[in-house]
């Protein structure tokens, strides 16, 4: 769990901006890539808000993957339809349309993967904090039993 929350030697916490910057995608960049189809752009931004707004409990660990795969499927369908219209207007050949689709699909996949990473980060962080709540009483019990053990061994 600790490795899912922290990275590097100094344990710096990851956040959405770092992950987006590392991948080279932020909202402005995504908007610039999908300016030709505002509904797709809006769909991705809405999905981000919805996924990150849901409760960050352990349930997100199991639901984030399927939700991201469904969003990827829906976004790629929208992208393909928008590129078909764009190709007809601009008289693109099939190869150029495929290249544009692959490029757009990679951006969508990277963006959704980033959102999933952040959602899972929040969920792992929440579960890890719950572990700390359990860990402290267990440590106290261990210390008390250790002291009792040492006293019992020296008494006999």
DSSP file (Angstrom, degrees, kcal/mol; ACC not computed):
  #  RESIDUE AA STRUCTURE BP1 BP2  ACC     N-H-->O    O-->H-N    N-H-->O    O-->H-N    TCO  KAPPA ALPHA  PHI   PSI    X-CA   Y-CA   Z-CA
    1    1 A X    >>        0   0    0      0, 0.0     4,-0.9     0, 0.0     3,-0.7   0.000 360.0 360.0 360.0 -40.1    0.0    0.0    0.0
    2    2 A X  H >>  +     0   0    0      1,-0.3     4,-2.5     2,-0.2     3,-0.8   0.884 360.0  54.5 -60.7 -38.9    2.8    2.4    0.9
    3    3 A X  H 34 S+     0   0    0      1,-0.2    -1,-0.3     2,-0.2     0, 0.0   0.770 103.7  56.2 -68.4 -23.8    4.4    2.0   -2.6
    4    4 A X  H <4 S+     0   0    0     -3,-0.7    -1,-0.2     1,-0.1    -2,-0.2   0.731 115.1  38.0 -76.7 -21.6    1.1    3.0   -4.2
    5    5 A X  H << S+     0   0    0     -4,-0.9     9,-0.9    -3,-0.8     2,-0.3   0.834 116.2  43.3 -97.8 -39.4    1.0    6.3   -2.2
    6    6 A X  E  <  -A   13   0A   0     -4,-2.5     2,-0.3     7,-0.2     7,-0.2  -0.734  59.6-169.6-112.3 156.7    4.6    7.4   -2.1
    7    7 A X  E   > +A   12   0A   0      5,-1.1     5,-0.9    -2,-0.3     4,-0.3  -0.981  48.1  17.9-140.3 153.9    7.3    7.6   -4.7
    8    8 A X  T > 5S-     0   0    0     -2,-0.3     3,-0.9     3,-0.2    -2,-0.0   0.040  96.0 -66.9  77.0 171.6   11.0    8.2   -4.6
    9    9 A X  T 3 5S+     0   0    0      1,-0.2    -1,-0.2     2,-0.1    -3,-0.0   0.803 131.1  52.0 -67.1 -30.7   13.4    8.1   -1.7
   10   10 A X  T 3 5S-     0   0    0     -3,-0.1    -1,-0.2     2,-0.0    -2,-0.1   0.433 105.5-123.4 -92.5   1.7   11.9   11.1    0.1
   11   11 A X  T < 5 +     0   0    0     -3,-0.9     2,-0.2    -4,-0.3    -3,-0.2   0.817  40.9 179.5  65.2  31.0    8.3    9.8    0.0
   12   12 A X  E   < -A    7   0A   0     -5,-0.9    -5,-1.1     1,-0.1    -1,-0.2  -0.470  29.4-118.2 -66.6 134.7    6.9   12.8   -1.8
   13   13 A X  E     -A    6   0A   0     -2,-0.2     2,-0.2    -7,-0.2    -7,-0.2  -0.489  22.4-126.5 -75.9 141.1    3.2   12.4   -2.4
   14   14 A X        -     0   0    0     -9,-0.9     2,-0.3    -2,-0.2    -1,-0.1  -0.571  29.2-174.8 -81.9 149.5    2.0   12.3   -6.0
   15   15 A X     >  -     0   0    0     -2,-0.2     4,-2.2     1,-0.1     5,-0.2  -0.908  39.7 -97.8-138.3 171.8   -0.8   14.6   -7.0
   16   16 A X  H  > S+     0   0    0     -2,-0.3     4,-2.7     1,-0.2     5,-0.2   0.883 119.2  51.9 -58.4 -43.2   -2.8   15.2  -10.1
   17   17 A X  H  > S+     0   0    0      1,-0.2     4,-2.5     2,-0.2    -1,-0.2   0.900 109.7  49.6 -64.6 -39.9   -0.7   18.1  -11.5
   18   18 A X  H  > S+     0   0    0      2,-0.2     4,-2.6     1,-0.2    -1,-0.2   0.931 113.2  46.1 -63.2 -44.9    2.5   16.1  -11.2
   19   19 A X  H  X S+     0   0    0     -4,-2.2     4,-2.0     2,-0.2     6,-0.2   0.929 114.3  47.3 -65.5 -44.6    1.1   13.1  -13.0
   20   20 A X  H  X>S+     0   0    0     -4,-2.7     5,-2.6    -5,-0.2     4,-0.9   0.904 113.8  48.2 -62.8 -40.5   -0.5   15.2  -15.7
   21   21 A X  H  <5S+     0   0    0     -4,-2.5     3,-0.3    -5,-0.2    -2,-0.2   0.898 108.8  53.7 -67.4 -39.4    2.8   17.2  -16.1
   22   22 A X  H  <5S+     0   0    0     -4,-2.6    -1,-0.2     1,-0.2    -2,-0.2   0.895 114.3  41.7 -61.5 -40.1    4.8   14.0  -16.3
   23   23 A X  H  <5S-     0   0    0     -4,-2.0    -1,-0.2     2,-0.2    -2,-0.2   0.592 112.6-121.3 -82.8 -10.3    2.6   12.6  -19.0
   24   24 A X  T  <5S+     0   0    0     -4,-0.9     2,-0.5    -3,-0.3    -3,-0.2   0.763  74.4 116.9  76.6  24.4    2.5   16.0  -20.8
   25   25 A X      < +     0   0    0     -5,-2.6     2,-0.3    -6,-0.2    -1,-0.2  -0.987  28.3 153.9-128.4 127.2   -1.2   16.3  -20.6
   26   26 A X     >  -     0   0    0     -2,-0.5     4,-2.8    -3,-0.1     5,-0.3  -0.847  59.9 -88.4-135.3 177.0   -3.2   18.9  -18.8
   27   27 A X  H  > S+     0   0    0     -2,-0.3     4,-2.5     1,-0.2     5,-0.2   0.878 126.8  50.6 -58.8 -38.4   -6.6   20.3  -19.3
   28   28 A X  H  > S+     0   0    0      2,-0.2     4,-2.2     1,-0.2    -1,-0.2   0.915 112.1  47.4 -64.9 -41.4   -5.3   23.0  -21.7
   29   29 A X  H  > S+     0   0    0      2,-0.2     4,-1.8     1,-0.2    -2,-0.2   0.919 112.8  48.2 -66.5 -43.6   -3.4   20.5  -23.7
   30   30 A X  H  X S+     0   0    0     -4,-2.8     4,-1.9     1,-0.2    -2,-0.2   0.914 111.4  51.2 -63.4 -41.3   -6.4   18.1  -23.9
   31   31 A X  H  < S+     0   0    0     -4,-2.5    -1,-0.2    -5,-0.3    -2,-0.2   0.898 108.7  51.0 -63.1 -38.5   -8.6   21.0  -24.9
   32   32 A X  H >< S+     0   0    0     -4,-2.2     3,-0.5     1,-0.2    -1,-0.2   0.837 110.9  49.3 -69.4 -29.6   -6.3   22.0  -27.6
   33   33 A X  H 3< S+     0   0    0     -4,-1.8     3,-0.3     1,-0.2    -1,-0.2   0.831 119.8  34.9 -76.9 -32.1   -6.2   18.4  -29.0
   34   34 A X  T >< S+     0   0    0     -4,-1.9     3,-1.6     1,-0.2     7,-0.4   0.000  76.0 119.6-113.6  28.5  -10.0   18.0  -29.0
   35   35 A X  T <   +     0   0    0     -3,-0.5     3,-0.4     1,-0.3    -1,-0.2   0.768  69.6  64.9 -63.8 -24.2  -11.1   21.5  -29.9
   36   36 A X  T 3  S+     0   0    0     -3,-0.3    -1,-0.3     1,-0.3     2,-0.2   0.640 110.4  36.3 -75.0 -12.9  -12.7   20.2  -33.1
   37   37 A X    X>  +     0   0    0     -3,-1.6     4,-1.6     1,-0.1     3,-1.1  -0.640  65.2 180.0-140.6  81.1  -15.3   18.2  -31.0
   38   38 A X  H 3> S+     0   0    0     -3,-0.4     4,-2.9     1,-0.3     5,-0.2   0.795  79.7  62.6 -54.3 -33.8  -16.3   20.0  -27.8
   39   39 A X  H 3> S+     0   0    0      2,-0.2     4,-2.4     1,-0.2    -1,-0.3   0.892 104.8  47.8 -61.3 -35.6  -18.7   17.2  -26.7
   40   40 A X  H <> S+     0   0    0     -3,-1.1     4,-2.4     2,-0.2    -1,-0.2   0.930 112.0  49.2 -66.8 -45.2  -15.7   14.8  -26.4
   41   41 A X  H  X S+     0   0    0     -4,-1.6     4,-2.1    -7,-0.4    -2,-0.2   0.928 113.5  46.7 -57.1 -46.6  -13.7   17.4  -24.5
   42   42 A X  H  X S+     0   0    0     -4,-2.9     4,-2.6     1,-0.2     5,-0.2   0.884 109.1  55.2 -65.0 -39.5  -16.7   18.0  -22.2
   43   43 A X  H  X S+     0   0    0     -4,-2.4     4,-2.5    -5,-0.2    -1,-0.2   0.924 109.2  46.8 -59.8 -46.0  -17.2   14.2  -21.7
   44   44 A X  H  X S+     0   0    0     -4,-2.4     4,-2.2     2,-0.2    -1,-0.2   0.908 113.8  47.2 -64.8 -42.4  -13.6   13.8  -20.6
   45   45 A X  H  X S+     0   0    0     -4,-2.1     4,-2.2     2,-0.2    -1,-0.2   0.892 113.2  48.9 -66.7 -39.2  -13.7   16.7  -18.2
   46   46 A X  H  X S+     0   0    0     -4,-2.6     4,-2.6     2,-0.2    -2,-0.2   0.909 109.9  51.7 -66.2 -42.0  -17.0   15.5  -16.7
   47   47 A X  H  X S+     0   0    0     -4,-2.5     4,-2.9    -5,-0.2     5,-0.3   0.917 108.6  51.7 -60.9 -42.5  -15.7   12.0  -16.3
   48   48 A X  H  X S+     0   0    0     -4,-2.2     4,-2.4     1,-0.2     5,-0.2   0.948 111.4  46.5 -58.7 -49.0  -12.7   13.4  -14.4
   49   49 A X  H  X S+     0   0    0     -4,-2.2     4,-1.4     1,-0.2    -1,-0.2   0.906 114.6  47.5 -61.0 -42.0  -14.9   15.4  -12.0
   50   50 A X  H  X S+     0   0    0     -4,-2.6     4,-1.3     2,-0.2    -2,-0.2   0.926 113.3  46.1 -67.0 -44.8  -17.2   12.4  -11.4
   51   51 A X  H  < S+     0   0    0     -4,-2.9    -1,-0.2     1,-0.2    -2,-0.2   0.899 117.7  42.6 -67.0 -39.3  -14.5    9.9  -10.8
   52   52 A X  H  < S+     0   0    0     -4,-2.4    -1,-0.2    -5,-0.3    -2,-0.2   0.694 111.2  56.7 -81.0 -17.0  -12.6   12.2   -8.5
   53   53 A X  H  < S+     0   0    0     -4,-1.4    -1,-0.2    -5,-0.2    -2,-0.2   0.719  85.5  95.0 -86.4 -21.3  -15.7   13.4   -6.7
   54   54 A X  S  < S-     0   0    0     -4,-1.3     6,-0.0    -3,-0.2    -3,-0.0  -0.262  96.8 -74.8 -67.9 160.3  -16.9   10.0   -5.6
   55   55 A X        -     0   0    0      1,-0.1     2,-0.2     4,-0.0    -1,-0.2  -0.222  38.4-133.9 -58.5 143.0  -16.0    8.8   -2.2
   56   56 A X        +     0   0    0     -3,-0.1    70,-0.3    66,-0.1    71,-0.2  -0.122  60.0 128.3 -93.6  37.8  -12.4    7.7   -1.9
   57   57 A X  S >  S-     0   0    0     -2,-0.2     3,-1.1    69,-0.1     4,-0.5  -0.039  80.7 -82.5 -82.3-171.6  -13.1    4.4   -0.1
   58   58 A X  T >> S+     0   0    0      1,-0.3     3,-1.0     2,-0.2     4,-0.6   0.752 121.2  72.3 -66.0 -24.3  -12.0    0.9   -0.8
   59   59 A X  H >> S+     0   0    0      1,-0.3     4,-1.9     2,-0.2     3,-0.8   0.819  88.8  61.1 -61.1 -30.5  -14.8    0.6   -3.3
   60   60 A X  H <> S+     0   0    0     -3,-1.1     4,-2.1     1,-0.2    -1,-0.3   0.810  91.8  66.7 -66.5 -28.6  -13.0    2.9   -5.7
   61   61 A X  H <4 S+     0   0    0     -3,-1.0     4,-0.3    -4,-0.5    -1,-0.2   0.840 112.5  32.6 -60.4 -31.1  -10.1    0.4   -5.8
   62   62 A X  H <X S+     0   0    0     -3,-0.8     4,-0.6    -4,-0.6    -2,-0.2   0.740 121.9  45.9 -96.6 -26.9  -12.5   -2.0   -7.6
   63   63 A X  H  X S+     0   0    0     -4,-1.9     4,-1.9     1,-0.1     5,-0.2   0.714  94.9  72.7 -92.6 -20.6  -14.7    0.4   -9.6
   64   64 A X  H  X S+     0   0    0     -4,-2.1     4,-2.5    -5,-0.2     5,-0.2   0.911  94.4  53.0 -63.8 -43.1  -12.2    2.7  -11.1
   65   65 A X  H  > S+     0   0    0     -4,-0.3     4,-2.5    -5,-0.2     5,-0.2   0.957 112.3  41.6 -59.6 -55.4  -10.8    0.2  -13.6
   66   66 A X  H  X S+     0   0    0     -4,-0.6     4,-2.3     1,-0.2    -1,-0.2   0.886 114.8  52.5 -61.4 -36.8  -14.1   -0.7  -15.2
   67   67 A X  H  X S+     0   0    0     -4,-1.9     4,-2.3     2,-0.2    -1,-0.2   0.905 110.6  47.2 -65.3 -40.0  -15.3    2.9  -15.2
   68   68 A X  H  X S+     0   0    0     -4,-2.5     4,-2.6     2,-0.2    -2,-0.2   0.904 111.0  51.4 -68.2 -40.9  -12.2    4.1  -17.0
   69   69 A X  H  X S+     0   0    0     -4,-2.5     4,-2.2    -5,-0.2    -2,-0.2   0.909 111.7  47.5 -62.4 -40.4  -12.4    1.3  -19.6
   70   70 A X  H  X S+     0   0    0     -4,-2.3     4,-2.6     2,-0.2    -2,-0.2   0.917 112.0  49.4 -66.1 -42.4  -16.1    2.2  -20.3
   71   71 A X  H  X S+     0   0    0     -4,-2.3     4,-2.9     2,-0.2     5,-0.2   0.893 110.0  51.9 -63.6 -38.7  -15.1    5.9  -20.5
   72   72 A X  H  X S+     0   0    0     -4,-2.6     4,-2.5     2,-0.2     5,-0.2   0.927 110.4  48.4 -62.5 -45.1  -12.3    5.0  -22.9
   73   73 A X  H  X S+     0   0    0     -4,-2.2     4,-1.9     2,-0.2    -2,-0.2   0.933 114.6  44.9 -59.9 -47.5  -14.7    3.0  -25.1
   74   74 A X  H  X S+     0   0    0     -4,-2.6     4,-2.2     1,-0.2    -2,-0.2   0.917 113.9  49.0 -64.4 -44.5  -17.2    5.9  -25.1
   75   75 A X  H  X S+     0   0    0     -4,-2.9     4,-2.7     1,-0.2    -1,-0.2   0.898 110.5  50.5 -64.6 -40.6  -14.6    8.6  -25.8
   76   76 A X  H  X S+     0   0    0     -4,-2.5     4,-2.6    -5,-0.2    -1,-0.2   0.864 108.3  53.0 -67.4 -34.5  -13.1    6.6  -28.6
   77   77 A X  H  X S+     0   0    0     -4,-1.9     4,-2.1    -5,-0.2    -2,-0.2   0.935 111.8  45.6 -62.4 -45.3  -16.5    6.1  -30.2
   78   78 A X  H  X S+     0   0    0     -4,-2.2     4,-2.6     1,-0.2    -2,-0.2   0.913 112.7  51.2 -63.2 -42.2  -17.0    9.9  -30.1
   79   79 A X  H  X S+     0   0    0     -4,-2.7     4,-2.8     1,-0.2     5,-0.2   0.923 109.3  49.9 -61.2 -45.2  -13.6   10.5  -31.5
   80   80 A X  H  X S+     0   0    0     -4,-2.6     4,-2.0     1,-0.2    -1,-0.2   0.914 112.5  46.9 -61.9 -43.0  -14.1    8.1  -34.4
   81   81 A X  H  X S+     0   0    0     -4,-2.1     4,-1.9     2,-0.2    -1,-0.2   0.919 113.9  47.8 -65.0 -42.8  -17.4    9.8  -35.3
   82   82 A X  H  X S+     0   0    0     -4,-2.6     4,-2.5     1,-0.2    -2,-0.2   0.901 112.1  49.2 -65.9 -40.3  -15.9   13.3  -35.0
   83   83 A X  H  X S+     0   0    0     -4,-2.8     4,-3.0     2,-0.2    -1,-0.2   0.846 107.1  55.8 -69.1 -32.1  -12.9   12.3  -37.1
   84   84 A X  H  X S+     0   0    0     -4,-2.0     4,-1.9    -5,-0.2    -1,-0.2   0.928 111.1  44.0 -63.3 -43.7  -15.1   10.8  -39.8
   85   85 A X  H  X S+     0   0    0     -4,-1.9     4,-2.0     2,-0.2    -2,-0.2   0.924 115.0  49.1 -64.9 -43.2  -17.0   14.1  -40.1
   86   86 A X  H  X S+     0   0    0     -4,-2.5     4,-2.6     1,-0.2    -2,-0.2   0.898 110.1  51.5 -62.8 -40.9  -13.7   16.0  -40.1
   87   87 A X  H  X>S+     0   0    0     -4,-3.0     5,-1.9     1,-0.2     4,-1.0   0.875 108.8  50.6 -65.4 -37.3  -12.2   13.7  -42.7
   88   88 A X  H  <5S+     0   0    0     -4,-1.9    -1,-0.2     3,-0.2    -2,-0.2   0.899 113.6  44.9 -67.3 -39.3  -15.2   14.2  -45.0
   89   89 A X  H  <5S+     0   0    0     -4,-2.0    -2,-0.2     1,-0.2    -1,-0.2   0.898 121.9  36.6 -70.7 -40.6  -15.0   17.9  -44.7
   90   90 A X  H  <5S-     0   0    0     -4,-2.6    -1,-0.2    -5,-0.2    -2,-0.2   0.415 106.5-122.4 -96.1   2.1  -11.2   18.1  -45.2
   91   91 A X  T  <5 +     0   0    0     -4,-1.0    -3,-0.2    -5,-0.2     2,-0.2   0.929  44.9 176.9  58.9  50.7  -11.0   15.3  -47.7
   92   92 A X      < -     0   0    0     -5,-1.9    -1,-0.2    -6,-0.1     2,-0.1  -0.539  26.7-124.1 -80.3 149.8   -8.6   13.1  -45.8
   93   93 A X     >  -     0   0    0     -2,-0.2     4,-2.0     1,-0.1     5,-0.2  -0.417  32.3-100.0 -83.5 172.1   -7.6    9.7  -47.0
   94   94 A X  H  > S+     0   0    0      1,-0.2     4,-2.4     2,-0.2     5,-0.2   0.855 120.8  54.8 -63.7 -36.1   -8.1    6.6  -44.9
   95   95 A X  H  > S+     0   0    0      2,-0.2     4,-2.4     1,-0.2    -1,-0.2   0.916 108.6  47.3 -65.7 -42.6   -4.5    6.5  -43.7
   96   96 A X  H  > S+     0   0    0      1,-0.2     4,-2.3     2,-0.2    -1,-0.2   0.893 111.8  51.1 -65.8 -38.1   -4.5   10.1  -42.4
   97   97 A X  H  X S+     0   0    0     -4,-2.0     4,-2.3     2,-0.2    -2,-0.2   0.904 110.2  49.4 -65.6 -40.8   -7.8    9.4  -40.7
   98   98 A X  H  X S+     0   0    0     -4,-2.4     4,-2.9     2,-0.2     5,-0.2   0.911 110.9  50.0 -63.6 -42.3   -6.3    6.3  -39.0
   99   99 A X  H  X S+     0   0    0     -4,-2.4     4,-2.4     1,-0.2    -2,-0.2   0.919 111.5  48.2 -62.4 -43.4   -3.3    8.2  -37.9
  100  100 A X  H  X S+     0   0    0     -4,-2.3     4,-2.5     2,-0.2    -1,-0.2   0.899 112.6  49.1 -63.9 -40.1   -5.4   11.0  -36.4
  101  101 A X  H  X S+     0   0    0     -4,-2.3     4,-3.0     2,-0.2     5,-0.2   0.940 111.2  48.6 -64.9 -46.8   -7.6    8.4  -34.6
  102  102 A X  H  X S+     0   0    0     -4,-2.9     4,-2.1     2,-0.2    -2,-0.2   0.908 112.9  48.8 -60.6 -41.2   -4.5    6.6  -33.2
  103  103 A X  H  X S+     0   0    0     -4,-2.4     4,-1.9    -5,-0.2    -1,-0.2   0.939 114.1  45.0 -63.9 -46.8   -3.1    9.8  -32.0
  104  104 A X  H  X S+     0   0    0     -4,-2.5     4,-2.5     1,-0.2    -2,-0.2   0.886 111.4  53.3 -64.0 -39.2   -6.4   10.9  -30.4
  105  105 A X  H  X S+     0   0    0     -4,-3.0     4,-2.8     1,-0.2    -1,-0.2   0.880 107.3  51.6 -64.6 -38.2   -6.8    7.5  -28.8
  106  106 A X  H  X S+     0   0    0     -4,-2.1     4,-2.5    -5,-0.2    -1,-0.2   0.901 110.4  48.4 -65.3 -40.0   -3.4    7.6  -27.2
  107  107 A X  H  X S+     0   0    0     -4,-1.9     4,-2.6     2,-0.2    -2,-0.2   0.929 113.0  47.8 -64.9 -44.5   -4.2   11.0  -25.7
  108  108 A X  H  X S+     0   0    0     -4,-2.5     4,-2.9     2,-0.2     5,-0.3   0.934 112.9  48.7 -61.0 -46.2   -7.5    9.7  -24.4
  109  109 A X  H  X S+     0   0    0     -4,-2.8     4,-2.3     1,-0.2    -2,-0.2   0.914 113.2  46.6 -61.6 -43.7   -5.8    6.6  -23.0
  110  110 A X  H  X S+     0   0    0     -4,-2.5     4,-2.0     2,-0.2    -1,-0.2   0.912 114.0  48.2 -65.6 -41.6   -3.1    8.7  -21.3
  111  111 A X  H  X S+     0   0    0     -4,-2.6     4,-2.2     2,-0.2    -2,-0.2   0.941 114.6  44.3 -64.4 -48.2   -5.5   11.2  -19.9
  112  112 A X  H  X S+     0   0    0     -4,-2.9     4,-2.5     1,-0.2    -1,-0.2   0.862 111.3  54.3 -67.2 -34.7   -7.9    8.5  -18.5
  113  113 A X  H  X S+     0   0    0     -4,-2.3     4,-2.6    -5,-0.3    -1,-0.2   0.897 108.3  50.0 -63.8 -39.1   -5.0    6.5  -17.1
  114  114 A X  H  X S+     0   0    0     -4,-2.0     4,-2.3     2,-0.2    -2,-0.2   0.925 110.5  48.9 -63.8 -44.7   -3.8    9.6  -15.3
  115  115 A X  H  X S+     0   0    0     -4,-2.2     4,-2.5     1,-0.2    -2,-0.2   0.907 111.6  49.9 -62.9 -40.9   -7.3   10.2  -13.8
  116  116 A X  H  X S+     0   0    0     -4,-2.5     4,-2.9     2,-0.2     5,-0.3   0.920 108.8  52.5 -62.8 -43.4   -7.4    6.5  -12.8
  117  117 A X  H  X S+     0   0    0     -4,-2.6     4,-2.4     1,-0.2    -2,-0.2   0.916 111.9  45.6 -58.5 -43.5   -4.0    6.8  -11.1
  118  118 A X  H  X S+     0   0    0     -4,-2.3     4,-2.4     2,-0.2    -1,-0.2   0.911 112.5  50.3 -68.0 -42.1   -5.2    9.9   -9.1
  119  119 A X  H  X S+     0   0    0     -4,-2.5     4,-2.0     1,-0.2    -2,-0.2   0.920 114.1  44.9 -61.9 -43.4   -8.4    8.2   -8.1
  120  120 A X  H  X S+     0   0    0     -4,-2.9     4,-3.2     2,-0.2     5,-0.3   0.871 109.3  56.8 -68.5 -36.1   -6.6    5.1   -7.0
  121  121 A X  H  X S+     0   0    0     -4,-2.4     4,-2.6    -5,-0.3    -2,-0.2   0.942 108.2  47.1 -57.7 -47.4   -4.1    7.3   -5.2
  122  122 A X  H  X S+     0   0    0     -4,-2.4     4,-1.9     2,-0.2    -1,-0.2   0.897 113.9  47.9 -62.4 -40.3   -6.8    8.9   -3.2
  123  123 A X  H  X S+     0   0    0     -4,-2.0     4,-2.5     2,-0.2    -2,-0.2   0.931 112.6  47.3 -67.3 -45.3   -8.4    5.6   -2.4
  124  124 A X  H  X S+     0   0    0     -4,-3.2     4,-3.0     1,-0.2    -2,-0.2   0.897 110.4  53.8 -62.1 -39.5   -5.1    4.0   -1.3
  125  125 A X  H  X S+     0   0    0     -4,-2.6     4,-2.0    -5,-0.3    -1,-0.2   0.906 109.8  47.6 -61.2 -41.3   -4.3    7.1    0.8
  126  126 A X  H  X S+     0   0    0     -4,-1.9     4,-1.8   -70,-0.3    -2,-0.2   0.921 113.7  46.4 -65.7 -45.2   -7.7    6.7    2.6
  127  127 A X  H  X S+     0   0    0     -4,-2.5     4,-2.0     1,-0.2    -2,-0.2   0.890 111.4  53.3 -64.3 -39.2   -7.1    2.9    3.2
  128  128 A X  H  X S+     0   0    0     -4,-3.0     4,-1.8     1,-0.2    -1,-0.2   0.884 107.0  51.0 -64.5 -38.5   -3.6    3.7    4.4
  129  129 A X  H  X S+     0   0    0     -4,-2.0     4,-1.4     1,-0.2    -1,-0.2   0.873 108.8  51.9 -67.7 -34.6   -4.9    6.2    6.9
  130  130 A X  H  X S+     0   0    0     -4,-1.8     4,-1.5     1,-0.2    -2,-0.2   0.879 105.9  55.2 -65.8 -36.5   -7.4    3.6    8.2
  131  131 A X  H  X S+     0   0    0     -4,-2.0     4,-2.9     1,-0.2    -2,-0.2   0.891 103.5  55.3 -62.2 -38.6   -4.5    1.2    8.5
  132  132 A X  H  X S+     0   0    0     -4,-1.8     4,-1.8     1,-0.2    -1,-0.2   0.884 103.4  55.1 -61.6 -37.7   -2.7    3.8   10.7
  133  133 A X  H  X S+     0   0    0     -4,-1.4     4,-0.7     1,-0.2    -1,-0.2   0.875 115.3  38.7 -63.2 -36.2   -5.8    3.9   13.0
  134  134 A X  H  X S+     0   0    0     -4,-1.5     4,-1.6     2,-0.1    -2,-0.2   0.825 110.6  61.0 -79.7 -33.4   -5.5    0.1   13.4
  135  135 A X  H  X S+     0   0    0     -4,-2.9     4,-2.3     1,-0.2    -2,-0.2   0.871  97.1  57.6 -64.6 -40.1   -1.7    0.1   13.6
  136  136 A X  H  X S+     0   0    0     -4,-1.8     4,-2.1     1,-0.2    -1,-0.2   0.938 107.9  44.5 -63.0 -49.8   -1.4    2.3   16.7
  137  137 A X  H  X S+     0   0    0     -4,-0.7     4,-2.5     1,-0.2    -1,-0.2   0.891 113.1  53.1 -62.3 -35.8   -3.5    0.0   19.0
  138  138 A X  H  X S+     0   0    0     -4,-1.6     4,-2.2     1,-0.2    -1,-0.2   0.898 108.5  49.8 -64.2 -38.2   -1.7   -3.0   17.7
  139  139 A X  H  X S+     0   0    0     -4,-2.3     4,-2.4     2,-0.2    -2,-0.2   0.908 110.2  50.2 -65.6 -41.2    1.7   -1.4   18.5
  140  140 A X  H  X S+     0   0    0     -4,-2.1     4,-2.6     2,-0.2    -2,-0.2   0.915 110.8  49.5 -62.5 -43.7    0.5   -0.6   22.0
  141  141 A X  H  X S+     0   0    0     -4,-2.5     4,-2.7     1,-0.2     5,-0.2   0.906 110.4  51.1 -61.9 -41.3   -0.7   -4.2   22.6
  142  142 A X  H  X S+     0   0    0     -4,-2.2     4,-2.2     2,-0.2    -2,-0.2   0.917 111.3  46.9 -62.5 -44.6    2.7   -5.4   21.3
  143  143 A X  H  X S+     0   0    0     -4,-2.4     4,-2.4     2,-0.2    -2,-0.2   0.930 113.2  48.7 -64.3 -45.0    4.6   -3.2   23.7
  144  144 A X  H  X S+     0   0    0     -4,-2.6     4,-2.6     1,-0.2    -2,-0.2   0.930 113.3  46.4 -62.0 -46.1    2.4   -4.1   26.7
  145  145 A X  H  X S+     0   0    0     -4,-2.7     4,-2.4     1,-0.2    -1,-0.2   0.863 111.4  53.0 -66.2 -33.9    2.8   -7.9   25.9
  146  146 A X  H  X S+     0   0    0     -4,-2.2     4,-2.4    -5,-0.2    -2,-0.2   0.919 110.6  46.3 -64.2 -43.5    6.5   -7.5   25.5
  147  147 A X  H  X S+     0   0    0     -4,-2.4     4,-2.5     2,-0.2    -2,-0.2   0.922 113.3  49.2 -64.6 -44.1    6.9   -5.8   28.8
  148  148 A X  H  X S+     0   0    0     -4,-2.6     4,-2.7     1,-0.2    -2,-0.2   0.906 111.0  50.9 -61.5 -40.9    4.7   -8.4   30.5
  149  149 A X  H  X S+     0   0    0     -4,-2.4     4,-2.6     2,-0.2    -2,-0.2   0.930 110.6  47.6 -61.8 -46.6    6.8  -11.1   28.8
  150  150 A X  H  X S+     0   0    0     -4,-2.4     4,-2.0     2,-0.2    -2,-0.2   0.923 114.3  46.9 -62.1 -43.9   10.1   -9.6   30.1
  151  151 A X  H  X S+     0   0    0     -4,-2.5     4,-1.6     1,-0.2    -2,-0.2   0.925 113.1  49.3 -63.8 -44.3    8.7   -9.2   33.6
  152  152 A X  H  X S+     0   0    0     -4,-2.7     4,-1.2     1,-0.2    -2,-0.2   0.896 110.4  50.5 -64.3 -40.2    7.3  -12.8   33.6
  153  153 A X  H  < S+     0   0    0     -4,-2.6    -1,-0.2     1,-0.2     3,-0.2   0.897 113.2  45.4 -65.3 -39.8   10.7  -14.2   32.4
  154  154 A X  H  < S+     0   0    0     -4,-2.0    -1,-0.2     1,-0.2    -2,-0.2   0.717 107.2  58.9 -78.6 -20.5   12.6  -12.4   35.1
  155  155 A X  H  <        0   0    0     -4,-1.6    -1,-0.2     1,-0.2    -2,-0.2   0.804 360.0 360.0 -77.0 -28.0   10.2  -13.4   37.8
  156  156 A X     <        0   0    0     -4,-1.2    -1,-0.2    -3,-0.2    -2,-0.2   0.423 360.0 360.0-103.1 360.0   10.7  -17.1   37.3
